[in-house]
């Protein structure tokens, strides 16, 4: 019975996508413009429509997640989740070293790391901004603050950088979106046909903590969640060139997933390198498409 209810719940994102495609014209046109800019080879009429409908569907999952995640359990994982390469995470943890899960704003991140928590992994995440006042509710999801490092949390005696370093040095897991726009130290590298600046600051922390960097991708595909742990990105760590090498490898890997399924990535609202680049190069309408929470 519970499995059937989950399947019914997954109808919501599809219905949301159908109605939004025809009713939210400004957002639809902004999405179409973004796809043309970053995936110019995927813009014939029917394919563009499919991608944009998919963008709205991913948005629908983010509205659904607030009520779905509190109901997720190991049965849900068995029925609706496919995991590839989790042995790479287990082998890294067995070494007693910290693990930097280097992910991105692709698919549904909250469902992705919530699945890992259900399986018993303690996931700490770095999140931009300040903590909001939120009351834990049994039937509504909110990410626990004790496992969240807010980059602008001035209420703590230690900085977010120190907290992140401590987590990695103690052999725990730190989740970080490598395509986040924040960070002081950046390198400009090719990404989706443009030269875009990626931050390398968290890689510096991984090096200091002797942590293992594992690229982690979470996808949502028609009512199924797919989690992919790629091969670890190890040293040698000898200087700035190594940070560039790792971030370039990460960007190529992320790009391959985006080109395969652009609907998983182009519609994410939030301050990402892609949205920042799009807005700074004279594109109109994206702020309205990106700003809806």
N, C-alpha and C positions, 0 to 999 in steps of 0.2 A: 504493500500500500504506500509506504513512504517513497519507494522508488518512483511510483506513478506520480506522486505529488511533486517530486523534483522535476520530472519530465514536463509536467504542466507548468511549473514555474519557469522553465527555460523557454516556454512559448512567449513570455513577456518581452524579452529583447527583440524577438523577430517582429512582433506586433508593433513595438515601439519604433523599430527601424522603418517599417512600412509607412506608418503615419507621419513620422518626422521627415521622411524623404519628400513627401508631397506638401507638407504644411510648413516646414522650416526652410523656406527658400533661401534666406541669407546664409544660413549655415551650410546648406547644400552647395551653394555656389562657392563658398569659401573652401569647402572640402575639395570640390572639383578643381579649383585653382591650385590648391596645394598639391594634389595628385599630379596635375600637369607639370608643375614645377619640379617635383622630385622623382616622378616615375613617368617620364614623357612617353615611354614606349608602351604604356598600359592605358592609353586614353581614347581608344575607339569607343563609340557610343555605348554599346551594351556592356563592355567590360568596365567602363568608367561608372556606369550606373550600379553595377554589381559591387564595385569597390566602395562607393559612397554609401550604398545601403548597408554594407558590412561595417562601415565606420559608425553609423548610427546604431547598429546592433551591439557593437562593443560598448557604446555609451549606455545602452540599455542594460547591459550586464553590471555596469557600475552603479546603476540605480537599484538593480535587483540585489546586489551583494549585501546591502545593509540589512536585509532580512534573511538572505540565504545563508550567509557565513555562520551565524549562530546555530543553524540547524545541521551544518556539515559535520559528519563523523566518519569513522573508518569505513562504514558501508558506502557512504557517498563516494569516498575515494576509490573503493573497489568498483563501483558502478560507472563513475563518470570521469575518472582521471587515468591518464596514461603517463608513466614516468620513464624517462630514458636516462641512463647513466648515473643513477643515484649512488651506485657503488663508488663513483669517483668522490662524492662527498663523504661517504663513510670511510674510505681509505685515508682521506685527508685528516679527518677527525681522529682516527686511530693513531696518527703520528703525534697527537698532542699539540698540533699547531693550530693557530687561528685560521679561519677560512673567510675570505672576502668573496661573497657571492656577487659578482658584477653583473647586474641585470640592466633593464631599460624600461621605458614607458611603453611597453608593448603588451598586447593582450589585456589581461586583467591581473595586475600585480598583487592586489590584496587577496584574491582567491588563490594565487600561486603560493605566497608564503603562508597563507592560512592552512593550506593542505599540508605543508611541511610541519607546521605546529601540531596539527592533528596526529601526524606520524611520530611525534615526540621530539622534534628538533626545536631547540630554542633559537628563534630568529630575532636578532636585534636589527632595527632598520635606521638608516639616516634619512631624515625628512627635513626639507626646507621650511623656513618660517618658525613661528612660535607655537607652543602648545595651546590648544583651545580648551576652554572649560567644557568638559563633557561628562555626563553621568552614565556609568556603565549600565546598560539595560539588557535584560535577558534575551529579548527578541529583536534587538537592533545592534548591529555591529559597530564598534568603534575600536580602533587599534589601541591596545594597552600602552599607556604612557611609560610604564616601567621598562618596556622593551623598545622604546623609540628615542632616538637622539635627535632633538630639534636643533637645527643649526643656529638659531637665534634665541635659545632659552637662557635668559639672563638670571633666572631664579636659582641656578645651581652654582656650587662653589668651584666647579671645574668646567672647562670649556668643552664644547662638543668634540673637538679634536682629541682632547685628553681622554674623554670617555670612549671614543672609538678605538683609540690605541690600546686602552686597558682591556677592552673586549677581545681584541685580536691577540694581545699578549697572553691572555688567560685561556687561549685555546677554544674560544667560542666562535659563533657564526655572526658575521656582520653583512647585512644586505644593503647594497648601494646601487642606485640607478646611475650607470656610467654616462648616460646622456643628459643628466641634469645640467642646467645652465649655470649653476653656481660654481664657486671655486676661483681662487686667485691665480693659480698656476695652470696655464693652458697651452695646448699645442694645436696648430692648425693642420688638419689632415683631410684627405678626400673622403667624402661621404655623400652618397646618392647624387653624384654628378656635380657636387659643389665642394668648396673648401670650407670646412666648418671647424670651429674651435671646441675641443674637448678638454675638460678639466682632468688633471692628473694627480690632484692632491691626495685622494684616497689611496692611490698606488704608493705614494711616499709612506703612508702609514703602514701599509701592508709590508713594505720593505723593512721598516723599522721593527715591526713585530715578527719578522720572519714568517709571515702568514702565506697561505696558499691562495692564489687567485683563481676562482672557477667561474667562467661565464655561465649564466643561468638565464634561460628563456622560458617565459610562460605564455602560452597561447590559449585562446578560446575559440573553438571551432564547432559551431552549431550544437551547443549543449554538451560539449565535451571539453575537458581541460587537459592540455598537454604540457608537461614540464620536461625541459631538456637541460641536462647538466653536460656541458662540453668539457673537453680536455683541459686540465689546469694549465694556466699560463705561468710558467716558472721563470727563474732567472736564466743566466747570471745577472745579478743586479750590480752594475758597476758605475752607473751615472745616469744623467738625464736621457741619454740615448735609449736606455732600457725602458724607461717610462713611455717614451714615444713608441718603441717597438710593441709594447704590450697594448697600449691604447689603439694603435693602428690595427693590430690583430683583432682586438675586440670590435672595432668599428667595422671591419670587413665582415666579421661573423654576423653582427647585427644587421648590416646592410643586406646580407644574403637572405635573412629571414624577412626583412621588410620588402624586398623585391619579390619574394615568393608570395607574401600575403600582406600587401600594403594596407588593407583594411584593418589590420591588427595594430597599426601604428599611427597613421596620419591624423586620426581624430582625437588623440589624447589631449584633454585640456590640462593645463599646467605649464610651468615654466621649463620647457625643454629646449635643447639646442636647436632642434628643428623649428619649433615655433618662434624662437628668438630670431633665427636667421630669416625666416619667412617674413616676420613683421619688420625687420630692419632693412629689408630690401624692397620696400615700397609697396607691399601687398596690402590690399584693403580688405576689411571685413573679417580678418582672422581673429581680432580681439573678441568679437561677439561669439565666434565659434569656439574659442578657447576658454572663455571666461565662465561658462556655466558649470556649476558644481552640483 
